Amino acid sequence: MADLGADSKVDFAAHAVLHKWPSLANQRRPDRDSYQVSEGTLDECISVFMAKPAATRHLYEIRTAAQPPLVTEVLSPEHVIELSRLREFL
């Protein structure tokens, strides 16, 4: 992750939505749309995501307002895990 200077603050209270992709044999179905699982703050959505079994996390993503440079509008599972680590660090 990039250098976490003063300009790299993350607003964990920002509105966010956790989405899940339909799956077949534990693989995303690109022919289907994702659906909302949880809505709340970025912090809450990260907590809900982290409570999911590690083997299924690749089926989820978090959507929120971009907070450059650390937060994009759609957060991949890998990105959510990194933000979870950052949150614990702070």
Secondary structure, DSSP 8 states (H G I E B T S, - for coil): -----TT----TTSEEEEEE--EETTEE-TTS--EEEEEEEHHHHHHHHHHS-GGGGGGEEEEE--BTTTB-SEE-HHHHHHHHHHHHH-
